[in-house]
Amino acid sequence: MKAISKPFVAISEDSLGATERLFYPECGPMPYESIYSIYLKFSYLNGIKLSAVDRPLNIISEQQWSGHVLTSWLESRVADIDSHLPWRYAPYKYIYSNKLGEFRFCKECIRFGYHSVFNSILTHNVCALHKCSLTRACFHCAVEYLHGFRPCQSIPHFMKKCSVCGFQRIELTREFRMRRSPRLLSSLEEFGRRQAEWYESIFDVDLVYFNHYCEQDEQRNYLTGSFEILTKLKSPETLAGFSRVIQSCIFVELGRDRDCGQSYPETQGAICEQLEARHLGRHQYCLRFLNEMLRYPDGAETTVNLCPISLAYLILRIKGVYGKWPVPGSTSINLAGMPELASWGRISDPISNYRGAFLLFLSILGRLQYHISQGCSFAILCRPDKRHLIVGETERVIIKKATYSFRSMCQRSSSRVRLFRNGVGGPITVIVEADKCSVDGYFGIKNVIF
């Protein structure tokens, strides 16, 4: 029974097989506090080992939650319990299971005993409130503090801070001190609500793309700007003040194109001839220099200015001819011999006609602008399993649009971007001058898969 006049809720929970009374603060959890933080505070407050209540920190899905021994008790006594469950904002397979080395936290939030529900989402890496990146709990802290109460545990130093990772024990002492600040509570509510709205909105955009967004950091970074445009909301990264270049995007329907595939040529050679005739007429000079760069280098290093149109086209041809590049023997990507290649079997994207190849070309071009706009140099690698045209649940693909200024970069006398290839047949390296990266630093440059 809830004791209204007392600061704690008291209950006898027979389903636990025990007669002790269980307590939890009547004020309830903090706004958008994670269920794992709630469990840890519950464990310390009641002197109950988490292993005695079926290890709730391992719960990562609705199915596990609905069958857990503490669920009905929490649902009946914690208002809006759903807002504290991370699997309500992302699929369970993209939720951290809180194993050793996986618990992530904000160093500022942990000072007042707070752990956000969004910190457990696989690709969520920032604290929107404190404008900082999340930190992983070290091995010692995971062993010492993420098991909850233990009878053999020594009297804790509540204010002790780990010198390695900055973690501090999640318990109620710090929380009570924090609750003296109504402004902090309202900030937690505001930023939590805006992030919850973000995840719910991008889920409604397209489920397939939402899964990609939650699965990998690379996909999240690439899709965030597009989702911001489509939802007209700010992402957690933008709320945290992490600057990013917003690049326009379009949704393209693919279903209709698949039905009319027979009206277009299907061989790589014929398709590439059409692409050259329609889109590279004014870039033949650049294309010739890039073709020379792709020949066997014979020990000679090559550096040319970037022509985005020609480079995107050559990446398309590289993927069609080799799939995986660079490899020994992948020296030239000239058009000779391509008419005999009747299909695009080395490419995992859904290409059956000229329009499919054209959309892949546009996607590669948009990705080039995206990566160059980050201001960092990178090396281009091609892999057959890398998909650019991810077909969503409504038969649509998201393509980032390359601006006219980017497409016409080669027509300007001074360019801040160069292409470099070493003399032993390595990958093409995009050198962004703003990155202040010299050719000598080639081996420290990141790889980007196309």
C-alpha positions as CSV (number, residue, x, y, z in Angstrom):
1,M,0.0,0.0,0.0
2,K,1.3,3.4,-0.9
3,A,2.0,5.5,2.2
4,I,1.1,9.0,1.1
5,S,2.4,10.8,4.2
6,K,5.8,9.1,4.1
7,P,8.7,9.8,1.7
8,F,8.9,6.2,0.6
9,V,6.6,3.6,-1.0
10,A,6.4,0.4,1.1
11,I,5.1,-2.9,-0.2
12,S,5.3,-6.6,0.7
13,E,6.2,-8.4,-2.5
14,D,5.3,-12.1,-2.3
15,S,6.4,-12.9,-5.9
16,L,10.0,-12.3,-4.7
17,G,9.6,-15.2,-2.3
18,A,10.5,-12.8,0.6
19,T,8.7,-11.0,3.4
20,E,10.8,-7.8,3.6
21,R,9.2,-4.6,2.6
22,L,10.4,-3.0,-0.6
23,F,11.1,0.8,-0.8
24,Y,11.4,3.3,-3.6
25,P,11.3,7.1,-3.3
26,E,7.7,8.4,-3.7
27,C,9.0,11.2,-6.0
28,G,9.8,8.4,-8.5
29,P,12.7,8.3,-11.0
30,M,14.1,11.4,-12.6
31,P,12.9,12.4,-16.1
32,Y,13.9,9.8,-18.7
33,E,16.2,8.0,-16.3
34,S,17.2,4.6,-17.5
35,I,15.5,1.5,-16.1
36,Y,19.0,0.2,-15.3
37,S,19.7,3.2,-13.1
38,I,16.3,2.6,-11.4
39,Y,17.3,-1.1,-10.7
40,L,20.6,-0.1,-9.2
41,K,19.1,2.4,-6.8
42,F,16.4,-0.1,-5.9
43,S,19.0,-2.7,-5.1
44,Y,21.1,-0.4,-2.9
45,L,18.1,1.1,-1.2
46,N,16.6,-2.3,-0.2
47,G,19.8,-4.2,0.3
48,I,18.8,-6.8,-2.3
49,K,21.2,-8.4,-4.7
50,L,20.2,-8.1,-8.3
51,S,21.1,-11.7,-8.8
52,A,18.3,-12.5,-6.4
53,V,15.7,-10.8,-8.7
54,D,16.7,-12.5,-11.9
55,R,19.5,-10.0,-12.9
56,P,17.4,-7.2,-14.4
57,L,20.3,-5.3,-15.9
58,N,20.3,-8.0,-18.6
59,I,16.9,-7.0,-19.8
60,I,17.0,-5.5,-23.3
61,S,13.6,-6.3,-24.8
62,E,9.9,-6.0,-24.2
63,Q,9.5,-9.8,-23.9
64,Q,12.2,-10.0,-21.2
65,W,10.6,-7.0,-19.4
66,S,7.1,-8.3,-19.4
67,G,8.1,-11.6,-17.8
68,H,10.4,-10.2,-15.1
69,V,9.6,-10.5,-11.4
70,L,9.9,-6.8,-10.7
71,T,7.9,-5.5,-13.7
72,S,4.4,-5.5,-12.3
73,W,5.6,-3.8,-9.1
74,L,7.3,-1.0,-11.0
75,E,4.5,-0.6,-13.5
76,S,2.0,0.0,-10.7
77,R,4.1,2.4,-8.7
78,V,6.2,4.4,-11.2
79,A,4.3,6.8,-13.4
80,D,5.0,6.7,-17.1
81,I,7.4,3.7,-16.7
82,D,7.6,3.4,-20.5
83,S,9.7,6.5,-20.8
84,H,12.5,4.8,-18.9
85,L,12.7,1.7,-21.2
86,P,15.3,2.0,-23.9
87,W,13.7,-0.6,-26.2
88,R,10.8,1.8,-26.6
89,Y,13.1,4.1,-28.6
90,A,15.1,1.5,-30.6
91,P,14.9,-2.2,-31.5
92,Y,16.1,-4.5,-28.8
93,K,19.0,-5.8,-30.9
94,Y,20.5,-2.3,-30.8
95,I,20.4,-2.0,-27.1
96,Y,23.5,-2.5,-25.0
97,S,23.2,-5.5,-22.7
98,N,25.4,-3.8,-19.9
99,K,28.1,-6.5,-20.1
100,L,31.6,-5.6,-19.0
101,G,32.9,-2.7,-21.1
102,E,29.5,-1.8,-22.6
103,F,27.9,0.5,-19.9
104,R,28.1,4.1,-21.1
105,F,27.5,7.2,-19.2
106,C,27.9,11.0,-19.1
107,K,30.6,12.1,-16.6
108,E,28.5,15.1,-15.6
109,C,25.2,13.3,-15.2
110,I,26.8,10.6,-13.1
111,R,27.8,13.2,-10.6
112,F,24.2,13.5,-9.5
113,G,23.3,9.8,-9.9
114,Y,21.7,10.1,-13.3
115,H,21.9,7.7,-16.2
116,S,19.8,8.5,-19.3
117,V,17.6,6.0,-21.0
118,F,19.1,6.9,-24.4
119,N,22.6,6.0,-23.3
120,S,21.9,2.3,-23.8
121,I,21.1,2.7,-27.6
122,L,23.9,1.3,-29.6
123,T,24.7,4.4,-31.7
124,H,23.7,7.1,-29.2
125,N,27.1,8.6,-28.2
126,V,26.3,12.1,-26.8
127,C,24.7,13.8,-23.8
128,A,22.4,16.5,-25.1
129,L,22.2,18.2,-21.8
130,H,25.9,18.6,-21.0
131,K,27.1,18.8,-24.7
132,C,29.7,16.0,-24.4
133,S,30.4,12.5,-25.6
134,L,29.6,9.5,-23.5
135,T,32.2,7.5,-21.7
136,R,32.5,3.7,-21.1
137,A,32.7,2.4,-17.6
138,C,36.1,0.7,-17.1
139,F,36.4,-3.0,-16.1
140,H,36.9,-2.2,-12.5
141,C,33.8,0.0,-12.2
142,A,31.7,-2.6,-14.2
143,V,32.7,-5.3,-11.7
144,E,32.5,-3.1,-8.6
145,Y,29.3,-1.1,-9.2
146,L,27.1,-2.7,-11.9
147,H,26.1,-5.7,-9.8
148,G,24.1,-3.6,-7.3
149,F,24.1,-4.4,-3.6
150,R,26.3,-7.1,-2.3
151,P,26.4,-8.1,1.4
152,C,30.1,-8.5,1.5
153,Q,30.6,-5.0,0.0
154,S,32.5,-2.6,2.2
155,I,31.0,0.7,3.3
156,P,31.0,2.7,0.0
157,H,32.6,6.1,-0.4
158,F,29.6,7.8,-2.0
159,M,31.7,10.7,-3.5
160,K,34.5,8.4,-4.8
161,K,35.2,9.0,-8.4
162,C,37.1,6.5,-10.6
163,S,40.4,7.9,-11.7
164,V,40.4,5.8,-14.9
165,C,36.9,6.4,-16.4
166,G,35.3,9.0,-14.1
167,F,32.4,6.7,-13.1
168,Q,30.7,7.2,-9.7
169,R,28.3,4.8,-8.1
170,I,24.6,5.2,-9.1
171,E,22.7,5.6,-5.9
172,L,20.2,7.9,-4.2
173,T,22.5,10.1,-2.1
174,R,23.6,12.1,-5.1
175,E,20.1,12.2,-6.5
176,F,18.6,13.8,-3.4
177,R,21.2,16.5,-3.5
178,M,20.3,17.2,-7.2
179,R,16.6,17.4,-6.6
180,R,17.2,20.7,-4.8
181,S,17.6,22.2,-8.3
182,P,14.2,22.5,-10.1
183,R,16.1,24.0,-13.1
184,L,18.1,20.9,-13.5
185,L,15.0,18.7,-13.3
186,S,13.2,20.8,-16.0
187,S,16.3,20.6,-18.2
188,L,16.3,16.8,-17.9
189,E,12.6,16.8,-18.8
190,E,13.1,19.1,-21.8
191,F,16.1,17.3,-23.4
192,G,14.6,13.9,-22.7
193,R,11.3,14.8,-24.3
194,R,13.1,16.2,-27.4
195,Q,15.2,13.1,-27.8
196,A,12.3,10.8,-27.3
197,E,10.4,12.8,-30.0
198,W,13.4,12.4,-32.3
199,Y,13.6,8.6,-32.1
200,E,9.8,8.2,-32.4
201,S,9.7,10.5,-35.5
202,I,12.6,8.9,-37.4
203,F,11.0,5.5,-36.7
204,D,7.9,6.8,-38.6
205,V,10.0,8.0,-41.6
206,D,11.1,4.5,-42.6
207,L,11.7,1.4,-40.5
208,V,14.5,0.0,-42.7
209,Y,16.5,3.2,-42.6
210,F,15.7,3.6,-38.9
211,N,17.3,0.1,-38.3
212,H,20.4,1.2,-40.2
213,Y,20.6,4.4,-38.2
214,C,20.6,2.4,-34.9
215,E,23.0,-0.3,-36.1
216,Q,26.2,1.5,-37.0
217,D,27.9,4.8,-36.1
218,E,28.8,5.3,-39.8
219,Q,25.2,4.9,-40.9
220,R,23.9,7.1,-38.1
221,N,26.3,9.9,-39.0
222,Y,25.4,9.6,-42.7
223,L,21.6,9.6,-42.1
224,T,21.3,12.1,-39.3
225,G,21.2,15.2,-41.6
226,S,18.6,13.5,-43.9
227,F,16.4,12.7,-40.9
228,E,16.7,16.3,-39.6
229,I,15.5,17.6,-43.0
230,L,12.6,15.0,-43.2
231,T,11.4,15.4,-39.6
232,K,12.3,19.1,-39.1
233,L,13.6,18.1,-35.7
234,K,17.1,18.4,-34.1
235,S,19.0,15.2,-33.5
236,P,20.7,14.5,-30.2
237,E,24.0,15.4,-31.8
238,T,22.7,18.8,-32.8
239,L,21.2,19.3,-29.4
240,A,24.6,18.5,-28.0
241,G,26.2,21.2,-30.1
242,F,28.2,18.8,-32.4
243,S,28.4,20.8,-35.6
244,R,27.6,19.0,-38.8
245,V,27.0,19.9,-42.5
246,I,23.4,19.5,-43.4
247,Q,23.2,18.1,-47.0
248,S,19.9,18.1,-48.9
249,C,18.4,14.7,-49.7
250,I,15.7,13.2,-51.8
251,F,13.5,10.0,-51.5
252,V,13.4,8.2,-54.8
253,E,10.8,5.5,-55.7
254,L,12.3,2.3,-57.1
255,G,9.3,0.1,-57.7
256,R,8.2,1.8,-60.9
257,D,11.8,1.6,-62.3
258,R,12.1,-2.1,-61.8
259,D,9.0,-2.7,-63.9
260,C,10.3,-0.9,-66.9
261,G,13.8,-2.4,-66.9
262,Q,13.5,-3.9,-70.4
263,S,13.3,-0.5,-72.0
264,Y,16.8,0.4,-71.0
265,P,20.2,-1.2,-72.0
266,E,21.4,-3.7,-69.5
267,T,25.1,-4.3,-70.2
268,Q,27.7,-2.3,-68.2
269,G,29.3,-1.0,-71.3
270,A,26.2,0.4,-72.9
271,I,25.0,1.9,-69.7
272,C,28.4,3.6,-69.0
273,E,28.4,5.0,-72.6
274,Q,25.1,6.6,-71.9
275,L,26.3,8.0,-68.6
276,E,29.4,9.5,-70.2
277,A,27.3,11.0,-73.1
278,R,24.7,12.6,-70.8
279,H,26.7,13.7,-67.7
280,L,30.5,13.7,-68.5
281,G,30.6,15.6,-71.8
282,R,32.3,18.6,-70.1
283,H,34.5,16.4,-67.9
284,Q,36.4,14.3,-70.5
285,Y,39.6,16.1,-69.8
286,C,39.3,15.3,-66.1
287,L,38.2,11.8,-66.8
288,R,41.3,11.2,-69.0
289,F,43.6,12.2,-66.1
290,L,41.8,10.0,-63.6
291,N,41.9,7.1,-66.0
292,E,45.7,7.5,-66.2
293,M,45.8,7.6,-62.4
294,L,44.1,4.2,-62.2
295,R,46.5,2.5,-64.6
296,Y,49.4,0.5,-63.2
297,P,51.5,3.2,-61.5
298,D,55.0,1.8,-62.2
299,G,56.3,3.4,-59.1
300,A,55.2,6.9,-60.0
301,E,53.1,8.8,-57.6
302,T,50.2,10.9,-59.1
303,T,48.4,13.9,-57.8
304,V,45.5,15.7,-59.6
305,N,42.8,18.1,-58.6
306,L,39.4,16.6,-57.8
307,C,36.7,16.3,-60.4
308,P,33.7,15.0,-58.4
309,I,31.7,13.9,-61.5
310,S,34.6,11.9,-63.0
311,L,35.5,10.3,-59.6
312,A,32.0,9.2,-58.9
313,Y,31.7,7.7,-62.4
314,L,35.0,5.9,-62.0
315,I,34.0,4.5,-58.6
316,L,30.8,3.2,-60.3
317,R,32.9,1.5,-63.0
318,I,35.4,0.1,-60.4
319,K,32.5,-1.5,-58.5
320,G,31.1,-3.0,-61.7
321,V,34.3,-4.5,-63.0
322,Y,36.2,-5.5,-59.8
323,G,33.8,-5.3,-56.9
324,K,36.7,-5.3,-54.6
325,W,39.4,-2.7,-55.2
326,P,42.3,-2.1,-55.1
327,V,43.7,-5.6,-55.5
328,P,46.7,-6.9,-57.4
329,G,46.0,-6.6,-61.1
330,S,43.2,-4.0,-60.8
331,T,45.2,-1.5,-62.8
332,S,42.9,0.1,-65.4
333,I,39.2,0.8,-65.5
334,N,39.0,1.8,-69.2
335,L,35.7,1.2,-71.1
336,A,37.4,-1.4,-73.3
337,G,35.9,-4.9,-72.7
338,M,32.9,-3.7,-70.7
339,P,30.3,-4.5,-73.4
340,E,31.0,-8.2,-72.8
341,L,29.9,-7.8,-69.1
342,A,26.2,-8.5,-69.4
343,S,25.2,-7.8,-65.8
344,W,26.2,-6.0,-62.6
345,G,26.8,-9.2,-60.6
346,R,29.7,-7.7,-58.6
347,I,27.5,-5.0,-57.1
348,S,25.1,-5.7,-54.3
349,D,22.8,-2.7,-55.1
350,P,19.6,-3.4,-57.0
351,I,20.7,-2.4,-60.5
352,S,18.8,-3.8,-63.5
353,N,18.8,-0.9,-65.9
354,Y,20.3,2.5,-66.8
355,R,18.2,4.3,-64.2
356,G,19.4,2.0,-61.4
357,A,23.0,2.7,-62.4
358,F,22.3,6.4,-62.7
359,L,20.8,6.5,-59.1
360,L,23.9,4.6,-57.9
361,F,26.1,7.2,-59.6
362,L,24.1,10.0,-57.9
363,S,24.4,8.2,-54.5
364,I,28.2,7.9,-54.9
365,L,28.4,11.6,-55.9
366,G,26.4,12.6,-52.8
367,R,28.5,10.5,-50.5
368,L,31.7,12.0,-51.9
369,Q,30.4,15.5,-51.0
370,Y,29.3,14.2,-47.5
371,H,32.7,12.8,-46.7
372,I,34.7,15.7,-48.1
373,S,32.5,18.2,-46.2
374,Q,33.6,16.6,-43.0
375,G,37.0,18.3,-43.6
376,C,39.1,15.1,-43.2
377,S,41.2,13.3,-45.8
378,F,40.4,9.7,-46.6
379,A,41.3,6.8,-48.9
380,I,38.7,5.2,-51.2
381,L,38.2,1.4,-51.1
382,C,35.6,-0.5,-53.0
383,R,33.9,-3.6,-51.6
384,P,31.1,-5.6,-53.3
385,D,29.0,-5.9,-50.1
386,K,28.8,-2.1,-49.6
387,R,25.3,-1.0,-50.5
388,H,24.5,2.5,-51.5
389,L,20.8,2.1,-52.6
390,I,19.2,0.8,-49.4
391,V,15.6,0.1,-50.4
392,G,13.3,1.2,-47.6
393,E,10.0,-0.4,-46.5
394,T,8.1,1.8,-49.1
395,E,10.4,0.8,-52.0
396,R,12.2,4.2,-51.7
397,V,15.9,5.0,-51.3
398,I,17.5,8.1,-49.7
399,I,20.0,9.9,-51.9
400,K,22.1,12.8,-50.7
401,K,22.1,15.6,-53.3
402,A,25.4,17.0,-54.5
403,T,25.4,20.7,-54.9
404,Y,26.2,22.5,-58.1
405,S,29.2,24.1,-56.4
406,F,30.6,20.7,-55.5
407,R,29.8,19.1,-58.9
408,S,31.6,22.0,-60.7
409,M,34.6,22.1,-58.4
410,C,37.0,21.1,-61.2
411,Q,36.1,24.2,-63.2
412,R,37.6,26.5,-60.6
413,S,41.2,27.5,-60.9
414,S,42.0,26.8,-57.2
415,S,40.7,23.7,-55.5
416,R,41.1,22.8,-51.9
417,V,40.8,19.1,-52.7
418,R,43.3,16.9,-54.5
419,L,43.5,13.2,-55.4
420,F,46.6,11.2,-54.7
421,R,47.7,7.7,-55.6
422,N,51.0,6.2,-54.5
423,G,53.4,4.4,-56.8
424,V,52.6,0.8,-55.8
425,G,48.9,0.5,-56.8
426,G,47.3,1.7,-53.6
427,P,43.8,3.3,-53.2
428,I,42.9,6.7,-54.4
429,T,43.3,9.2,-51.6
430,V,41.3,12.3,-51.3
431,I,43.4,15.0,-49.7
432,V,41.4,17.8,-48.1
433,E,43.7,20.8,-47.6
434,A,41.6,22.1,-44.7
435,D,42.7,18.9,-43.0
436,K,46.3,20.0,-43.3
437,C,47.3,16.5,-44.1
438,S,50.3,16.0,-46.3
439,V,51.0,13.2,-48.7
440,D,53.6,12.0,-46.2
441,G,50.8,11.2,-43.8
442,Y,49.1,8.9,-46.2
443,F,49.2,5.8,-43.9
444,G,47.4,7.6,-41.1
445,I,44.4,8.5,-43.3
446,K,41.1,6.8,-42.6
447,N,39.5,4.4,-45.2
448,V,36.0,5.0,-46.6
449,I,34.3,2.1,-48.2
450,F,32.3,2.6,-51.4
